[in-house]
């Protein structure tokens, strides 16, 4: 008799998609409609074949950008766009994975003498600071308290975090990111155990990075004077401040990739 029993298959109910007005795209997604299309083509490719009711690639990109532009409750974001909370969660994870897979294409630290010399020339042309190729700094990314080794993630300001190290070049572009260290680890320890530390230590281009006073000064890493006592030291600190402006700006920014960890 079992073969004659009807099998109940619930009908999926999809929410009505909500399309933002083109004039609102920058406020909602932080990008224009044209640029979102370019981002989608670069990271997700042309719209793949999909069944009725599922998201297209351009819709996935919109969900992701809506989430990282103004992070909040996924239920609220889903209501704004017209998708379920679980769809928001899966989509954000999927798009981040696709972006990270391509990160090495544009996040690249110069290693050859030629690349180091080119980076030095660009930095000096823009900031008038000789030998520098970029700036380095760390920032704490807040995280939920983990179940294991929780004490390792508590930083000096007494909240759980990942201590992220980043470097950037004269174009204010990231050249390296390291989000593998807990908040309790000091900036200098992350630096001394990073791959770029050895690149800079043994570079033959006399290149230097600019860091704050928390780093130890070296022939390949310059820091400002803690107390500038002479006119020359004050002049150096002023030039250093201007030259390291993008380090302060970038290293105080909590990037979408860091939040995803």
C-alpha positions as YAML, in Angstrom:
chain: A
units: angstrom
residues:
- id: 1
  name: UNK
  ca: [0.00, 0.00, 0.00]
- id: 2
  name: UNK
  ca: [2.94, 2.28, 0.61]
- id: 3
  name: UNK
  ca: [3.52, 2.74, -3.08]
- id: 4
  name: UNK
  ca: [0.12, 4.43, -3.41]
- id: 5
  name: UNK
  ca: [0.62, 6.86, -0.54]
- id: 6
  name: UNK
  ca: [0.87, 10.48, -1.75]
- id: 7
  name: UNK
  ca: [4.14, 12.18, -0.96]
- id: 8
  name: UNK
  ca: [3.71, 15.69, 0.34]
- id: 9
  name: UNK
  ca: [6.21, 18.19, -1.04]
- id: 10
  name: UNK
  ca: [5.84, 21.68, 0.41]
- id: 11
  name: UNK
  ca: [5.87, 24.48, -2.11]
- id: 12
  name: UNK
  ca: [8.72, 26.92, -1.67]
- id: 13
  name: UNK
  ca: [7.61, 30.48, -1.19]
- id: 14
  name: UNK
  ca: [10.07, 33.13, -2.35]
- id: 15
  name: UNK
  ca: [9.93, 36.71, -1.21]
- id: 16
  name: UNK
  ca: [9.49, 39.47, -3.73]
- id: 17
  name: UNK
  ca: [12.88, 40.93, -4.61]
- id: 18
  name: UNK
  ca: [13.22, 44.62, -3.83]
- id: 19
  name: UNK
  ca: [15.21, 46.64, -6.34]
- id: 20
  name: UNK
  ca: [16.74, 49.89, -5.10]
- id: 21
  name: UNK
  ca: [16.35, 53.03, -7.14]
- id: 22
  name: UNK
  ca: [19.49, 53.79, -9.11]
- id: 23
  name: UNK
  ca: [19.94, 57.10, -7.30]
- id: 24
  name: UNK
  ca: [20.00, 55.21, -3.98]
- id: 25
  name: UNK
  ca: [22.62, 52.64, -4.95]
- id: 26
  name: UNK
  ca: [25.60, 54.53, -3.53]
- id: 27
  name: UNK
  ca: [23.85, 55.16, -0.21]
- id: 28
  name: UNK
  ca: [22.68, 51.54, 0.15]
- id: 29
  name: UNK
  ca: [25.62, 49.61, -1.34]
- id: 30
  name: UNK
  ca: [28.45, 52.22, -1.29]
- id: 31
  name: UNK
  ca: [28.88, 51.69, -5.07]
- id: 32
  name: UNK
  ca: [27.03, 52.91, -8.13]
- id: 33
  name: UNK
  ca: [24.92, 50.47, -10.13]
- id: 34
  name: UNK
  ca: [27.53, 50.43, -12.91]
- id: 35
  name: UNK
  ca: [30.38, 49.65, -10.51]
- id: 36
  name: UNK
  ca: [28.38, 46.88, -8.85]
- id: 37
  name: UNK
  ca: [27.98, 45.29, -12.27]
- id: 38
  name: UNK
  ca: [31.76, 45.49, -12.76]
- id: 39
  name: UNK
  ca: [32.42, 43.97, -9.34]
- id: 40
  name: UNK
  ca: [30.01, 41.18, -10.13]
- id: 41
  name: UNK
  ca: [31.65, 40.47, -13.50]
- id: 42
  name: UNK
  ca: [35.10, 40.42, -11.89]
- id: 43
  name: UNK
  ca: [34.39, 38.25, -8.87]
- id: 44
  name: UNK
  ca: [31.33, 36.19, -9.72]
- id: 45
  name: UNK
  ca: [31.29, 36.24, -13.51]
- id: 46
  name: UNK
  ca: [28.34, 36.53, -15.80]
- id: 47
  name: UNK
  ca: [25.00, 35.45, -14.41]
- id: 48
  name: UNK
  ca: [24.96, 31.69, -14.17]
- id: 49
  name: UNK
  ca: [21.94, 29.62, -15.10]
- id: 50
  name: UNK
  ca: [19.67, 29.44, -12.08]
- id: 51
  name: UNK
  ca: [16.26, 28.06, -11.23]
- id: 52
  name: UNK
  ca: [13.24, 30.25, -10.64]
- id: 53
  name: UNK
  ca: [13.34, 31.97, -7.27]
- id: 54
  name: UNK
  ca: [17.05, 31.64, -6.56]
- id: 55
  name: UNK
  ca: [19.44, 34.58, -6.63]
- id: 56
  name: UNK
  ca: [21.33, 35.62, -9.72]
- id: 57
  name: UNK
  ca: [24.99, 36.57, -9.38]
- id: 58
  name: UNK
  ca: [24.23, 40.30, -9.50]
- id: 59
  name: UNK
  ca: [21.69, 39.82, -6.71]
- id: 60
  name: UNK
  ca: [24.26, 37.89, -4.67]
- id: 61
  name: UNK
  ca: [26.68, 40.78, -5.06]
- id: 62
  name: UNK
  ca: [24.01, 43.24, -3.93]
- id: 63
  name: UNK
  ca: [23.25, 41.17, -0.82]
- id: 64
  name: UNK
  ca: [26.96, 40.98, 0.02]
- id: 65
  name: UNK
  ca: [27.58, 44.71, -0.48]
- id: 66
  name: UNK
  ca: [24.49, 45.60, 1.53]
- id: 67
  name: UNK
  ca: [25.79, 43.49, 4.40]
- id: 68
  name: UNK
  ca: [29.39, 44.79, 4.46]
- id: 69
  name: UNK
  ca: [28.39, 48.42, 3.86]
- id: 70
  name: UNK
  ca: [26.26, 48.58, 7.00]
- id: 71
  name: UNK
  ca: [26.51, 45.44, 9.06]
- id: 72
  name: UNK
  ca: [23.50, 44.63, 11.17]
- id: 73
  name: UNK
  ca: [20.99, 41.89, 11.72]
- id: 74
  name: UNK
  ca: [20.82, 39.61, 8.71]
- id: 75
  name: UNK
  ca: [17.04, 39.41, 9.11]
- id: 76
  name: UNK
  ca: [16.80, 43.16, 8.59]
- id: 77
  name: UNK
  ca: [19.07, 43.06, 5.56]
- id: 78
  name: UNK
  ca: [16.99, 40.22, 4.14]
- id: 79
  name: UNK
  ca: [13.82, 42.26, 4.61]
- id: 80
  name: UNK
  ca: [15.41, 45.24, 2.88]
- id: 81
  name: UNK
  ca: [16.30, 43.21, -0.21]
- id: 82
  name: UNK
  ca: [13.55, 40.59, -0.11]
- id: 83
  name: UNK
  ca: [15.36, 37.37, 0.85]
- id: 84
  name: UNK
  ca: [15.41, 35.08, 3.86]
- id: 85
  name: UNK
  ca: [18.01, 35.50, 6.62]
- id: 86
  name: UNK
  ca: [19.55, 32.11, 5.82]
- id: 87
  name: UNK
  ca: [20.00, 33.25, 2.21]
- id: 88
  name: UNK
  ca: [21.83, 36.36, 3.41]
- id: 89
  name: UNK
  ca: [24.16, 34.20, 5.55]
- id: 90
  name: UNK
  ca: [24.95, 31.73, 2.75]
- id: 91
  name: UNK
  ca: [25.39, 34.49, 0.19]
- id: 92
  name: UNK
  ca: [27.80, 36.56, 2.29]
- id: 93
  name: UNK
  ca: [29.93, 33.48, 3.00]
- id: 94
  name: UNK
  ca: [29.91, 32.44, -0.67]
- id: 95
  name: UNK
  ca: [30.87, 35.86, -2.05]
- id: 96
  name: UNK
  ca: [33.60, 36.41, 0.57]
- id: 97
  name: UNK
  ca: [35.07, 33.02, -0.37]
- id: 98
  name: UNK
  ca: [35.11, 33.99, -4.05]
- id: 99
  name: UNK
  ca: [36.79, 37.33, -3.26]
- id: 100
  name: UNK
  ca: [39.43, 35.79, -0.99]
- id: 101
  name: UNK
  ca: [40.27, 33.26, -3.71]
- id: 102
  name: UNK
  ca: [41.34, 36.20, -5.91]
- id: 103
  name: UNK
  ca: [42.98, 38.30, -3.18]
- id: 104
  name: UNK
  ca: [46.55, 37.38, -4.14]
- id: 105
  name: UNK
  ca: [46.03, 39.00, -7.52]
- id: 106
  name: UNK
  ca: [45.97, 42.54, -6.13]
- id: 107
  name: UNK
  ca: [47.23, 42.22, -2.54]
- id: 108
  name: UNK
  ca: [50.92, 41.72, -3.31]
- id: 109
  name: UNK
  ca: [53.98, 42.84, -1.40]
- id: 110
  name: UNK
  ca: [56.99, 43.87, -3.55]
- id: 111
  name: UNK
  ca: [59.83, 41.36, -3.26]
- id: 112
  name: UNK
  ca: [62.20, 41.86, -6.19]
- id: 113
  name: UNK
  ca: [64.74, 44.68, -6.31]
- id: 114
  name: UNK
  ca: [62.96, 46.16, -9.31]
- id: 115
  name: UNK
  ca: [59.58, 46.18, -7.56]
- id: 116
  name: UNK
  ca: [61.10, 47.63, -4.40]
- id: 117
  name: UNK
  ca: [62.84, 50.43, -6.32]
- id: 118
  name: UNK
  ca: [59.61, 51.23, -8.17]
- id: 119
  name: UNK
  ca: [57.73, 51.38, -4.87]
- id: 120
  name: UNK
  ca: [60.39, 53.68, -3.39]
- id: 121
  name: UNK
  ca: [60.19, 56.06, -6.33]
- id: 122
  name: UNK
  ca: [56.40, 56.26, -6.15]
- id: 123
  name: UNK
  ca: [56.44, 56.90, -2.39]
- id: 124
  name: UNK
  ca: [59.07, 59.63, -2.62]
- id: 125
  name: UNK
  ca: [57.28, 61.28, -5.53]
- id: 126
  name: UNK
  ca: [54.04, 61.43, -3.56]
- id: 127
  name: UNK
  ca: [55.25, 62.01, 0.01]
- id: 128
  name: UNK
  ca: [58.84, 63.25, -0.40]
- id: 129
  name: UNK
  ca: [60.10, 60.60, 2.02]
- id: 130
  name: UNK
  ca: [63.22, 58.79, 0.74]
- id: 131
  name: UNK
  ca: [63.61, 54.99, 0.69]
- id: 132
  name: UNK
  ca: [60.09, 54.23, 1.98]
- id: 133
  name: UNK
  ca: [57.95, 51.74, 0.06]
- id: 134
  name: UNK
  ca: [54.92, 51.74, 2.32]
- id: 135
  name: UNK
  ca: [53.53, 51.85, 5.84]
- id: 136
  name: UNK
  ca: [52.72, 49.16, 8.38]
- id: 137
  name: UNK
  ca: [50.37, 49.01, 11.33]
- id: 138
  name: UNK
  ca: [48.01, 46.80, 13.30]
- id: 139
  name: UNK
  ca: [44.37, 47.16, 14.31]
- id: 140
  name: UNK
  ca: [42.15, 45.08, 16.58]
- id: 141
  name: UNK
  ca: [39.12, 43.45, 14.98]
- id: 142
  name: UNK
  ca: [36.45, 42.67, 17.61]
- id: 143
  name: UNK
  ca: [35.25, 39.05, 17.70]
- id: 144
  name: UNK
  ca: [32.82, 36.99, 19.77]
- id: 145
  name: UNK
  ca: [34.37, 35.32, 22.78]
- id: 146
  name: UNK
  ca: [35.61, 31.88, 21.66]
- id: 147
  name: UNK
  ca: [34.89, 28.69, 23.60]
- id: 148
  name: UNK
  ca: [38.54, 27.57, 23.71]
- id: 149
  name: UNK
  ca: [41.73, 29.53, 24.48]
- id: 150
  name: UNK
  ca: [39.52, 32.53, 25.22]
- id: 151
  name: UNK
  ca: [42.18, 34.38, 27.24]
- id: 152
  name: UNK
  ca: [44.49, 34.57, 24.21]
- id: 153
  name: UNK
  ca: [42.04, 36.82, 22.36]
- id: 154
  name: UNK
  ca: [41.65, 39.43, 25.11]
- id: 155
  name: UNK
  ca: [43.69, 42.51, 24.14]
- id: 156
  name: UNK
  ca: [45.14, 45.30, 26.26]
- id: 157
  name: UNK
  ca: [41.80, 47.18, 26.09]
- id: 158
  name: UNK
  ca: [40.10, 44.15, 27.62]
- id: 159
  name: UNK
  ca: [37.94, 42.95, 24.73]
- id: 160
  name: UNK
  ca: [38.23, 39.89, 22.48]
- id: 161
  name: UNK
  ca: [39.82, 40.56, 19.12]
- id: 162
  name: UNK
  ca: [42.07, 39.48, 16.29]
- id: 163
  name: UNK
  ca: [45.16, 41.67, 15.92]
- id: 164
  name: UNK
  ca: [45.38, 42.36, 12.20]
- id: 165
  name: UNK
  ca: [48.62, 43.52, 10.58]
- id: 166
  name: UNK
  ca: [48.44, 45.39, 7.30]
- id: 167
  name: UNK
  ca: [50.82, 47.20, 4.94]
- id: 168
  name: UNK
  ca: [49.88, 49.64, 2.21]
- id: 169
  name: UNK
  ca: [51.65, 51.45, -0.62]
- id: 170
  name: UNK
  ca: [51.70, 55.00, -1.94]
- id: 171
  name: UNK
  ca: [48.39, 54.45, -3.75]
- id: 172
  name: UNK
  ca: [46.73, 53.63, -0.42]
- id: 173
  name: UNK
  ca: [46.33, 49.99, -1.49]
- id: 174
  name: UNK
  ca: [46.87, 47.01, 0.77]
- id: 175
  name: UNK
  ca: [50.04, 45.09, -0.06]
- id: 176
  name: UNK
  ca: [49.74, 42.49, 2.73]
- id: 177
  name: UNK
  ca: [47.29, 41.35, 5.39]
- id: 178
  name: UNK
  ca: [47.79, 39.00, 8.33]
- id: 179
  name: UNK
  ca: [44.75, 38.12, 10.46]
- id: 180
  name: UNK
  ca: [46.16, 34.97, 12.09]
- id: 181
  name: UNK
  ca: [47.05, 36.37, 15.53]
- id: 182
  name: UNK
  ca: [44.91, 36.73, 18.67]
- id: 183
  name: UNK
  ca: [44.37, 40.11, 20.31]
- id: 184
  name: UNK
  ca: [46.79, 39.47, 23.18]
- id: 185
  name: UNK
  ca: [49.81, 39.35, 20.83]
- id: 186
  name: UNK
  ca: [51.84, 42.57, 20.52]
- id: 187
  name: UNK
  ca: [52.26, 44.29, 17.16]
- id: 188
  name: UNK
  ca: [56.02, 43.80, 17.17]
- id: 189
  name: UNK
  ca: [55.71, 40.04, 17.66]
- id: 190
  name: UNK
  ca: [53.37, 39.75, 14.69]
- id: 191
  name: UNK
  ca: [55.78, 41.82, 12.61]
- id: 192
  name: UNK
  ca: [58.86, 39.77, 13.54]
- id: 193
  name: UNK
  ca: [57.08, 36.52, 12.64]
- id: 194
  name: UNK
  ca: [55.63, 37.71, 9.34]
- id: 195
  name: UNK
  ca: [56.84, 36.82, 5.86]
- id: 196
  name: UNK
  ca: [57.36, 40.47, 4.94]
- id: 197
  name: UNK
  ca: [59.73, 40.89, 7.90]
- id: 198
  name: UNK
  ca: [62.27, 38.65, 6.16]
- id: 199
  name: UNK
  ca: [61.64, 40.36, 2.82]
- id: 200
  name: UNK
  ca: [62.48, 43.73, 4.36]
- id: 201
  name: UNK
  ca: [65.34, 42.48, 6.53]
- id: 202
  name: UNK
  ca: [67.23, 41.02, 3.59]
- id: 203
  name: UNK
  ca: [66.17, 43.43, 0.84]
- id: 204
  name: UNK
  ca: [69.00, 44.84, -1.29]
- id: 205
  name: UNK
  ca: [67.14, 47.94, -2.38]
- id: 206
  name: UNK
  ca: [67.66, 49.81, 0.93]
- id: 207
  name: UNK
  ca: [63.88, 49.99, 1.23]
- id: 208
  name: UNK
  ca: [62.11, 50.80, 4.50]
- id: 209
  name: UNK
  ca: [58.62, 50.62, 5.92]
- id: 210
  name: UNK
  ca: [57.09, 53.30, 8.14]
- id: 211
  name: UNK
  ca: [55.60, 52.20, 11.47]
- id: 212
  name: UNK
  ca: [54.49, 53.80, 14.71]
- id: 213
  name: UNK
  ca: [56.57, 54.06, 17.87]
- id: 214
  name: UNK
  ca: [55.41, 50.62, 19.04]
- id: 215
  name: UNK
  ca: [57.81, 49.01, 16.56]
- id: 216
  name: UNK
  ca: [61.53, 48.66, 17.06]
- id: 217
  name: UNK
  ca: [63.54, 50.87, 14.74]
- id: 218
  name: UNK
  ca: [65.73, 49.06, 12.20]
- id: 219
  name: UNK
  ca: [67.53, 49.81, 8.96]
- id: 220
  name: UNK
  ca: [64.42, 48.53, 7.15]
- id: 221
  name: UNK
  ca: [61.76, 50.07, 9.45]
- id: 222
  name: UNK
  ca: [61.54, 53.74, 10.46]
- id: 223
  name: UNK
  ca: [59.52, 55.12, 13.38]
- id: 224
  name: UNK
  ca: [58.95, 58.68, 14.66]
- id: 225
  name: UNK
  ca: [60.80, 60.20, 17.59]
- id: 226
  name: UNK
  ca: [58.79, 59.72, 20.80]
- id: 227
  name: UNK
  ca: [60.02, 63.12, 22.00]
- id: 228
  name: UNK
  ca: [61.33, 65.43, 19.27]
- id: 229
  name: UNK
  ca: [63.90, 67.65, 21.00]
- id: 230
  name: UNK
  ca: [65.67, 69.30, 18.06]
- id: 231
  name: UNK
  ca: [64.45, 71.18, 15.01]
- id: 232
  name: UNK
  ca: [65.68, 68.34, 12.80]
- id: 233
  name: UNK
  ca: [63.77, 65.76, 14.82]
- id: 234
  name: UNK
  ca: [60.59, 67.86, 14.75]
- id: 235
  name: UNK
  ca: [60.98, 68.31, 11.00]
- id: 236
  name: UNK
  ca: [61.44, 64.56, 10.59]
- id: 237
  name: UNK
  ca: [58.32, 63.83, 12.66]
- id: 238
  name: UNK
  ca: [56.24, 66.26, 10.58]
- id: 239
  name: UNK
  ca: [57.40, 64.63, 7.36]
- id: 240
  name: UNK
  ca: [56.83, 61.19, 8.88]
- id: 241
  name: UNK
  ca: [53.28, 62.11, 9.88]
- id: 242
  name: UNK
  ca: [52.43, 63.23, 6.36]
- id: 243
  name: UNK
  ca: [54.09, 60.20, 4.79]
- id: 244
  name: UNK
  ca: [52.39, 57.72, 7.10]
- id: 245
  name: UNK
  ca: [48.92, 59.25, 6.80]
- id: 246
  name: UNK
  ca: [47.59, 56.33, 4.75]
- id: 247
  name: UNK
  ca: [48.94, 53.89, 7.34]
- id: 248
  name: UNK
  ca: [46.76, 55.53, 9.99]
- id: 249
  name: UNK
  ca: [43.76, 55.60, 7.68]
- id: 250
  name: UNK
  ca: [44.01, 52.01, 6.49]
- id: 251
  name: UNK
  ca: [45.06, 50.40, 9.74]
- id: 252
  name: UNK
  ca: [42.10, 51.96, 11.58]
- id: 253
  name: UNK
  ca: [39.68, 50.52, 9.02]
- id: 254
  name: UNK
  ca: [37.90, 47.25, 9.82]
- id: 255
  name: UNK
  ca: [37.73, 45.60, 6.42]
- id: 256
  name: UNK
  ca: [35.04, 43.25, 5.28]
- id: 257
  name: UNK
  ca: [37.55, 40.42, 5.04]
- id: 258
  name: UNK
  ca: [38.63, 40.95, 8.62]
- id: 259
  name: UNK
  ca: [35.06, 41.00, 9.86]
- id: 260
  name: UNK
  ca: [34.41, 37.72, 8.11]
- id: 261
  name: UNK
  ca: [37.03, 35.99, 10.28]
...
